[in-house]
């Protein structure tokens, strides 16, 4: 299979928001960990669905039949992206809502004295739902701690946290705060070797930057958010069919339970959102076929697109890291190189509060977040909760080198 150079100009042309100008110049989006910009393909699919006539599911009239067909196609598309089956895919308003719903379903079988294992590196959407479920069922919570120097999980401690009473291990694929990619292979193998616990992966920051194959990973559940990879505000849950089929979901009585994942699609879904996700997969397939012309199916095209994005983001991230190293008083948190991280970078600058740095960048039309980003556990463990948290910059494949250079120049102004 042949590959071509990364087509950054063609990519940027498919994102209308990238051409917006602010008083400080053409807008630069380094807020990707909080949500990426949406591609034209997703916008067009959403508009086409609404313009042609939307409807609820299951009707015998044309607009309902069309809506059903589109929804089936969206489930098939997400299954291709994640490496699962369409019946294992559930759409929801966001990852947090889906996690709360699944936590309630799973916790019905927990008993007092059971145990779950959570991660100090995670976003609170993969912590609070489980904490509340544990509280309700009198279940003990154990924690995988982090190495505060490297921003990685203390996986050497994991075997000692597992045992015959462990019911669930919930961990992130990549940190939304520090960018750390967790060693999921080691985590999953360790859990399987020491317990019968179910494994829940928050892949919201993982799926946009790493080719994902749930079958190879061997987890039980995985969640992600299409608005973090160029689509509309939606959440997606993947779960192993035999597990989903045995869960009593909290849903209204007339709602279907087949295929297994649909029981977690409570209420009327956002069909326009599903159409947008379908358009997002269209876009990634286009990119995959452009960079690897020899691919002959959608799954292969999606993997080719993700591999090309990883390579491009790696190069762009190295440029950013080199620039950050020139900023006086800047301290980077998390992995020091592009190895073992997604292109999300969190730092402090001596003498400047993170929110003030973000405000300074905003005057230069550079979007970046400051604070804890709902990652209150890692920010607390780093001792930064009372000092304003971190300044976070996140790249994705539609950013370019000139934007990185603008960021570095704007940060250098802080020391002037």
TORPATI-401897 format. One record per residue (C-alpha): residue number from 1; residue in three letters; z, y, x. Coordinates in nm, 3 decimals. Each point is the difference from the previous one (the first is absolute). Example, Ala and Ser with C-alpha at 12.3 -4.5 7.8 and 13.67 -1.06 7.14 Angstrom:
<sites>
> pos,code,Z,Y,X
> 1,ALA,0.780,-0.450,1.230
> 2,SER,-0.066,0.344,0.137
</sites>
This chain:
<sites>
> pos,code,Z,Y,X
> 1,UNK,0.000,0.000,0.000
> 2,UNK,-0.103,0.334,0.144
> 3,UNK,0.207,0.316,-0.032
> 4,UNK,-0.089,0.368,0.011
> 5,UNK,0.181,0.311,0.118
> 6,UNK,0.269,0.133,-0.231
> 7,UNK,-0.181,0.230,-0.248
> 8,UNK,0.258,0.277,-0.025
> 9,UNK,-0.242,0.265,-0.131
> 10,UNK,-0.128,-0.228,-0.277
> 11,UNK,0.359,-0.092,-0.087
> 12,UNK,0.120,0.358,-0.022
> 13,UNK,-0.293,0.086,-0.226
> 14,UNK,0.140,-0.241,-0.261
> 15,UNK,0.332,0.187,-0.029
> 16,UNK,-0.049,0.332,-0.183
> 17,UNK,0.352,0.125,0.073
> 18,UNK,-0.072,0.008,0.374
> 19,UNK,-0.224,0.305,-0.049
> 20,UNK,0.270,0.214,-0.165
> 21,UNK,0.084,0.323,0.181
> 22,UNK,0.341,0.167,0.004
> 23,UNK,0.089,0.347,0.136
> 24,UNK,0.092,-0.166,0.329
> 25,UNK,-0.335,-0.178,0.034
> 26,UNK,-0.162,-0.321,-0.116
> 27,UNK,0.275,-0.221,-0.131
> 28,UNK,0.123,-0.285,0.219
> 29,UNK,0.163,-0.295,-0.178
> 30,UNK,0.265,-0.159,0.220
> 31,UNK,0.208,-0.100,-0.303
> 32,UNK,-0.164,-0.341,-0.042
> 33,UNK,0.327,-0.203,-0.003
> 34,UNK,0.095,0.188,-0.316
> 35,UNK,-0.345,-0.043,-0.155
> 36,UNK,-0.357,0.016,0.121
> 37,UNK,-0.287,0.197,-0.144
> 38,UNK,-0.222,-0.179,-0.250
> 39,UNK,-0.358,-0.102,0.073
> 40,UNK,-0.299,0.097,-0.214
> 41,UNK,-0.056,-0.364,-0.093
> 42,UNK,0.341,-0.018,-0.168
> 43,UNK,-0.045,0.336,-0.173
> 44,UNK,-0.342,-0.104,-0.132
> 45,UNK,0.130,-0.331,-0.136
> 46,UNK,0.288,0.173,-0.179
> 47,UNK,-0.223,0.264,-0.154
> 48,UNK,-0.264,-0.256,-0.101
> 49,UNK,0.261,-0.213,-0.177
> 50,UNK,0.143,0.295,-0.191
> 51,UNK,-0.335,0.159,-0.075
> 52,UNK,-0.152,-0.321,-0.139
> 53,UNK,0.294,-0.061,-0.233
> 54,UNK,0.330,-0.165,0.080
> 55,UNK,0.199,-0.230,-0.228
> 56,UNK,0.293,-0.236,-0.006
> 57,UNK,-0.053,-0.359,0.102
> 58,UNK,-0.099,-0.297,-0.212
> 59,UNK,-0.223,0.157,-0.264
> 60,UNK,-0.333,-0.127,-0.130
> 61,UNK,-0.171,0.341,0.024
> 62,UNK,-0.206,0.119,0.293
> 63,UNK,0.239,0.245,0.168
> 64,UNK,0.283,-0.256,-0.001
> 65,UNK,-0.230,-0.271,0.136
> 66,UNK,-0.113,0.236,0.276
> 67,UNK,0.359,0.093,0.082
> 68,UNK,0.096,-0.367,0.024
> 69,UNK,-0.292,-0.070,0.232
> 70,UNK,0.091,0.293,0.222
> 71,UNK,0.364,-0.110,0.016
> 72,UNK,-0.100,-0.354,0.097
> 73,UNK,-0.223,0.143,0.272
> 74,UNK,0.285,0.219,0.132
> 75,UNK,0.232,-0.302,0.024
> 76,UNK,-0.272,-0.195,0.181
> 77,UNK,-0.056,0.290,0.241
> 78,UNK,0.368,0.033,0.091
> 79,UNK,0.024,-0.376,0.046
> 80,UNK,-0.287,0.021,0.249
> 81,UNK,0.176,0.276,0.191
> 82,UNK,0.327,-0.194,0.027
> 83,UNK,-0.142,-0.349,0.032
> 84,UNK,0.151,-0.129,-0.325
> 85,UNK,-0.125,-0.104,-0.343
> 86,UNK,-0.070,0.237,-0.294
> 87,UNK,0.266,-0.163,-0.218
> 88,UNK,0.261,0.080,0.267
> 89,UNK,-0.064,0.377,-0.021
> 90,UNK,0.198,0.236,-0.224
> 91,UNK,-0.065,0.371,-0.030
> 92,UNK,0.277,0.247,-0.074
> 93,UNK,0.072,0.373,0.017
> 94,UNK,0.133,-0.032,0.357
> 95,UNK,0.156,-0.244,0.243
> 96,UNK,0.353,0.113,-0.088
> 97,UNK,-0.037,-0.083,-0.370
> 98,UNK,-0.148,-0.340,0.076
> 99,UNK,0.283,-0.078,0.244
> 100,UNK,0.265,0.094,-0.255
> 101,UNK,-0.174,-0.222,-0.258
> 102,UNK,-0.022,-0.297,0.235
> 103,UNK,0.358,0.045,0.120
> 104,UNK,0.124,-0.029,-0.358
> 105,UNK,-0.204,-0.315,-0.057
> 106,UNK,0.109,-0.169,0.323
> 107,UNK,0.367,0.094,-0.036
> 108,UNK,0.034,-0.184,-0.332
> 109,UNK,0.054,-0.321,0.201
> 110,UNK,0.235,0.145,0.262
> 111,UNK,0.364,-0.105,-0.008
> 112,UNK,0.318,0.167,0.124
> 113,UNK,0.034,-0.073,0.370
> 114,UNK,-0.373,-0.025,0.063
> 115,UNK,-0.141,0.218,0.279
> 116,UNK,-0.306,0.217,0.065
> 117,UNK,-0.122,0.157,0.324
> 118,UNK,-0.135,0.356,0.020
> 119,UNK,-0.130,0.214,0.285
> 120,UNK,0.144,0.325,0.140
> 121,UNK,-0.357,0.106,0.088
> 122,UNK,-0.137,0.002,-0.353
> 123,UNK,-0.100,0.258,-0.258
> 124,UNK,0.259,0.013,-0.277
> 125,UNK,-0.249,-0.147,-0.249
> 126,UNK,0.056,-0.332,0.177
> 127,UNK,0.377,0.049,0.012
> 128,UNK,0.143,0.158,-0.315
> 129,UNK,-0.160,-0.245,-0.247
> 130,UNK,0.160,-0.288,0.188
> 131,UNK,0.333,0.178,0.048
> 132,UNK,0.022,0.060,-0.374
> 133,UNK,-0.095,-0.357,-0.082
> 134,UNK,0.259,-0.127,0.248
> 135,UNK,0.265,0.226,-0.153
> 136,UNK,-0.078,-0.127,-0.349
> 137,UNK,0.017,-0.366,0.106
> 138,UNK,0.291,0.026,0.249
> 139,UNK,-0.227,-0.098,0.288
> 140,UNK,0.082,0.074,0.364
> 141,UNK,-0.239,0.226,0.192
> 142,UNK,-0.061,-0.062,0.370
> 143,UNK,-0.195,0.238,0.222
> 144,UNK,-0.253,-0.035,0.281
> 145,UNK,0.097,0.285,0.231
> 146,UNK,-0.234,0.207,0.215
> 147,UNK,-0.016,0.070,0.371
> 148,UNK,0.037,0.377,-0.011
> 149,UNK,-0.161,0.044,0.341
> 150,UNK,-0.326,-0.173,-0.085
> 151,UNK,0.000,0.035,-0.378
> 152,UNK,-0.046,-0.375,-0.048
> 153,UNK,0.187,-0.260,-0.200
> 154,UNK,0.268,-0.208,0.174
> 155,UNK,-0.172,-0.328,-0.080
> 156,UNK,0.227,-0.182,0.246
> 157,UNK,0.272,0.046,-0.264
> 158,UNK,-0.207,-0.137,-0.289
> 159,UNK,0.087,-0.372,0.033
> 160,UNK,0.370,0.081,-0.030
> 161,UNK,-0.063,0.184,-0.327
> 162,UNK,-0.161,-0.299,-0.168
> 163,UNK,0.152,-0.305,-0.160
> 164,UNK,0.009,-0.229,-0.304
> 165,UNK,0.102,0.284,-0.232
> 166,UNK,-0.279,0.240,0.105
> 167,UNK,-0.223,0.061,-0.302
> 168,UNK,-0.228,0.280,0.120
> 169,UNK,-0.108,0.182,0.316
> 170,UNK,-0.167,0.338,-0.064
> 171,UNK,-0.162,0.177,0.292
> 172,UNK,-0.275,0.253,0.065
> 173,UNK,-0.330,-0.071,0.169
> 174,UNK,0.007,0.336,0.176
> 175,UNK,0.249,0.286,0.000
> 176,UNK,-0.099,0.304,-0.203
> 177,UNK,0.227,0.212,0.219
> 178,UNK,-0.053,-0.122,0.357
> 179,UNK,-0.330,-0.186,-0.021
> 180,UNK,0.146,-0.324,0.137
> 181,UNK,-0.194,-0.314,-0.093
> 182,UNK,0.252,-0.274,-0.067
> 183,UNK,-0.063,-0.344,0.148
> 184,UNK,-0.064,-0.166,-0.335
> 185,UNK,-0.103,-0.329,0.157
> 186,UNK,0.337,-0.035,0.175
> 187,UNK,0.190,0.121,-0.307
> 188,UNK,-0.169,-0.243,-0.237
> 189,UNK,0.022,-0.296,0.238
> 190,UNK,0.370,0.071,0.062
> 191,UNK,0.079,0.026,-0.370
> 192,UNK,-0.184,-0.326,-0.073
> 193,UNK,0.184,-0.178,0.283
> 194,UNK,0.350,0.110,-0.104
> 195,UNK,-0.005,0.031,-0.380
> 196,UNK,-0.185,-0.056,-0.325
> 197,UNK,-0.008,0.373,-0.074
> 198,UNK,-0.294,0.177,-0.158
> 199,UNK,-0.172,0.262,0.215
> 200,UNK,-0.101,0.339,-0.142
> 201,UNK,-0.217,0.229,0.213
> 202,UNK,-0.034,0.375,-0.059
> 203,UNK,-0.350,0.047,0.141
> 204,UNK,-0.054,0.358,-0.119
> 205,UNK,-0.040,0.126,0.358
> 206,UNK,-0.143,-0.329,0.128
> 207,UNK,-0.305,-0.057,-0.221
> 208,UNK,-0.166,0.339,0.081
> 209,UNK,0.002,-0.076,0.373
> 210,UNK,0.006,-0.377,0.054
> 211,UNK,-0.238,-0.271,-0.128
> 212,UNK,0.213,-0.190,-0.251
> 213,UNK,-0.014,-0.368,-0.093
> 214,UNK,0.286,-0.116,-0.220
> 215,UNK,-0.097,-0.364,0.043
> 216,UNK,0.029,0.023,0.378
> 217,UNK,0.321,0.202,-0.015
> 218,UNK,0.170,-0.258,-0.217
> 219,UNK,0.222,0.243,-0.191
> 220,UNK,0.084,-0.041,-0.368
> 221,UNK,-0.054,0.354,-0.128
> 222,UNK,-0.172,0.308,0.142
> 223,UNK,-0.036,0.349,-0.140
> 224,UNK,-0.222,0.293,0.093
> 225,UNK,-0.114,0.338,-0.135
> 226,UNK,-0.371,0.083,-0.034
> 227,UNK,0.072,0.372,0.024
> 228,UNK,0.103,-0.069,0.360
> 229,UNK,-0.348,-0.139,0.070
> 230,UNK,-0.241,0.252,-0.153
> 231,UNK,0.039,-0.085,-0.368
> 232,UNK,0.187,0.129,-0.306
> 233,UNK,0.371,-0.019,-0.075
> 234,UNK,0.053,-0.367,-0.069
> 235,UNK,0.227,-0.277,0.122
> 236,UNK,-0.105,-0.358,0.065
> 237,UNK,0.212,-0.314,0.008
> 238,UNK,-0.126,-0.328,0.143
> 239,UNK,0.204,-0.313,-0.056
> 240,UNK,-0.055,-0.371,0.045
> 241,UNK,-0.128,-0.130,-0.333
> 242,UNK,0.248,-0.287,-0.029
> 243,UNK,0.292,0.238,0.054
> 244,UNK,-0.126,0.264,-0.242
> 245,UNK,-0.069,-0.269,-0.259
> 246,UNK,0.364,-0.105,0.004
> 247,UNK,0.149,0.349,-0.035
> 248,UNK,0.124,0.141,-0.328
> 249,UNK,-0.121,0.358,0.030
> 250,UNK,0.154,0.284,-0.199
> 251,UNK,-0.282,0.072,-0.243
> 252,UNK,-0.073,0.040,-0.371
> 253,UNK,-0.037,-0.325,-0.193
> 254,UNK,-0.369,0.026,-0.097
> 255,UNK,-0.109,0.069,0.359
> 256,UNK,-0.195,-0.276,0.169
> 257,UNK,0.149,-0.215,0.276
> 258,UNK,-0.331,-0.120,0.139
> 259,UNK,-0.129,0.034,0.262
> 260,UNK,0.345,-0.013,0.167
> 261,UNK,0.006,0.353,0.141
> 262,UNK,-0.095,0.172,-0.326
> 263,UNK,0.355,-0.039,-0.134
> 264,UNK,0.099,0.282,0.238
> 265,UNK,-0.262,0.239,-0.142
> 266,UNK,0.231,0.133,-0.268
> 267,UNK,-0.146,0.231,-0.263
> 268,UNK,-0.352,0.138,-0.003
> 269,UNK,-0.111,0.036,0.362
> 270,UNK,-0.186,0.291,0.153
> 271,UNK,-0.350,-0.141,-0.040
> 272,UNK,-0.146,0.310,0.164
> 273,UNK,0.231,-0.069,0.293
> 274,UNK,-0.125,-0.357,0.024
> 275,UNK,-0.356,0.133,-0.008
> 276,UNK,0.090,0.230,0.287
> 277,UNK,0.139,-0.292,0.201
> 278,UNK,-0.325,-0.186,-0.060
> 279,UNK,-0.183,0.302,0.142
> 280,UNK,0.230,0.001,0.302
> 281,UNK,-0.094,-0.360,0.074
> 282,UNK,-0.365,0.097,-0.047
> 283,UNK,0.051,0.263,0.268
> 284,UNK,0.167,-0.237,0.246
> 285,UNK,-0.273,-0.257,-0.060
> 286,UNK,-0.263,0.267,0.073
> 287,UNK,0.178,0.085,0.323
> 288,UNK,0.028,-0.365,0.101
> 289,UNK,-0.369,-0.064,-0.055
> 290,UNK,-0.083,0.317,0.192
> 291,UNK,0.202,-0.091,0.310
> 292,UNK,-0.080,-0.372,-0.016
> 293,UNK,-0.347,-0.045,-0.155
> 294,UNK,0.015,-0.380,0.027
> 295,UNK,0.277,-0.058,-0.254
> 296,UNK,-0.107,-0.185,-0.313
> 297,UNK,0.293,0.022,-0.244
> 298,UNK,0.249,0.263,-0.113
> 299,UNK,0.309,-0.150,0.162
> 300,UNK,-0.176,-0.009,0.337
> 301,UNK,-0.120,0.356,-0.046
> 302,UNK,0.351,0.119,-0.081
> 303,UNK,0.141,-0.170,0.309
> 304,UNK,-0.276,0.155,0.213
> 305,UNK,0.084,0.344,-0.142
> 306,UNK,0.369,-0.039,0.073
> 307,UNK,-0.060,-0.125,0.354
> 308,UNK,-0.225,0.298,0.071
> 309,UNK,0.261,0.238,-0.142
> 310,UNK,0.273,-0.158,0.213
> 311,UNK,-0.205,0.049,0.318
> 312,UNK,-0.086,0.360,-0.088
> 313,UNK,0.357,0.087,-0.098
> 314,UNK,0.126,-0.155,0.322
> 315,UNK,-0.218,0.232,0.206
> 316,UNK,0.093,0.303,-0.210
> 317,UNK,0.367,-0.092,0.019
> 318,UNK,-0.013,-0.022,0.379
> 319,UNK,-0.143,0.352,0.006
> 320,UNK,0.282,0.122,-0.219
> 321,UNK,0.269,-0.173,0.206
> 322,UNK,-0.141,0.152,0.319
> 323,UNK,0.013,0.343,-0.162
> 324,UNK,0.353,-0.043,-0.132
> 325,UNK,0.115,-0.084,0.353
> 326,UNK,-0.096,0.354,0.106
> 327,UNK,0.223,0.175,-0.258
> 328,UNK,0.326,0.132,0.153
> 329,UNK,0.311,-0.141,-0.168
> 330,UNK,-0.188,-0.250,-0.218
> 331,UNK,0.162,-0.341,-0.053
> 332,UNK,-0.209,-0.278,-0.153
> 333,UNK,0.173,-0.271,-0.204
> 334,UNK,-0.138,-0.351,-0.037
> 335,UNK,-0.234,-0.189,0.234
> 336,UNK,-0.111,0.218,0.295
> 337,UNK,-0.361,-0.124,0.001
> 338,UNK,-0.255,-0.110,-0.260
> 339,UNK,0.103,-0.362,0.055
> 340,UNK,0.217,-0.121,-0.286
> 341,UNK,-0.048,0.304,-0.223
> 342,UNK,-0.222,0.146,-0.268
> 343,UNK,-0.119,0.360,0.061
> 344,UNK,0.314,0.157,-0.147
> 345,UNK,0.203,0.210,0.244
> 346,UNK,0.345,0.147,-0.054
> 347,UNK,0.166,0.243,0.236
> 348,UNK,0.240,0.288,0.047
> 349,UNK,-0.046,0.312,0.211
> 350,UNK,0.307,0.145,0.163
> 351,UNK,0.102,0.333,-0.152
> 352,UNK,-0.210,-0.042,-0.315
> 353,UNK,0.097,-0.157,-0.331
> 354,UNK,-0.263,-0.244,-0.131
> 355,UNK,-0.056,0.199,-0.319
> 356,UNK,-0.067,0.312,0.207
> 357,UNK,-0.256,-0.186,0.211
> 358,UNK,-0.172,-0.120,-0.319
> 359,UNK,-0.005,0.357,-0.132
> 360,UNK,-0.148,0.123,0.330
> 361,UNK,-0.273,-0.264,-0.017
> 362,UNK,-0.074,0.090,-0.361
> 363,UNK,-0.086,0.355,0.103
> 364,UNK,-0.265,-0.161,0.223
> 365,UNK,-0.133,-0.205,-0.296
> 366,UNK,0.149,-0.321,0.141
> 367,UNK,0.174,-0.225,-0.252
> 368,UNK,0.302,-0.194,0.129
> 369,UNK,0.330,-0.114,-0.148
> 370,UNK,0.356,0.067,0.111
> 371,UNK,0.323,-0.171,-0.105
> 372,UNK,0.087,-0.364,-0.066
> 373,UNK,-0.307,-0.105,-0.207
> 374,UNK,0.225,-0.227,-0.210
> 375,UNK,0.072,-0.197,0.319
> 376,UNK,0.367,0.092,-0.014
> 377,UNK,0.119,-0.313,0.181
> 378,UNK,-0.194,0.049,0.327
> 379,UNK,0.050,0.376,0.003
> 380,UNK,0.372,-0.057,-0.047
> 381,UNK,0.015,-0.263,0.273
> 382,UNK,-0.174,0.242,0.237
> 383,UNK,0.271,0.259,-0.072
> 384,UNK,-0.246,0.252,-0.140
> 385,UNK,0.104,0.022,-0.364
> 386,UNK,0.209,0.315,0.044
> 387,UNK,-0.246,0.181,0.226
> 388,UNK,-0.301,-0.008,-0.231
> 389,UNK,-0.152,-0.335,0.087
> 390,UNK,-0.337,-0.020,0.169
> 391,UNK,-0.339,0.168,0.011
> 392,UNK,-0.258,-0.265,-0.094
> 393,UNK,-0.370,0.003,0.081
> 394,UNK,-0.222,-0.276,-0.133
> 395,UNK,-0.361,-0.065,0.094
> 396,UNK,-0.258,-0.206,-0.177
> 397,UNK,-0.363,-0.086,0.059
> 398,UNK,-0.142,0.321,-0.151
> 399,UNK,0.182,0.222,0.253
> 400,UNK,-0.182,0.105,0.315
> 401,UNK,0.078,0.106,0.355
> 402,UNK,-0.041,0.372,-0.068
> 403,UNK,0.276,-0.018,-0.260
> 404,UNK,0.233,-0.171,0.247
> 405,UNK,-0.071,0.277,0.249
> 406,UNK,0.079,0.264,-0.263
> 407,UNK,0.336,-0.165,-0.064
> 408,UNK,0.092,-0.008,0.366
> 409,UNK,-0.099,0.365,0.044
> 410,UNK,0.212,0.098,-0.301
> 411,UNK,0.302,-0.190,0.133
> 412,UNK,-0.033,0.166,0.340
> 413,UNK,0.037,0.335,-0.175
> 414,UNK,0.360,-0.096,-0.077
> 415,UNK,0.085,0.023,0.370
> 416,UNK,-0.184,0.325,0.057
</sites>
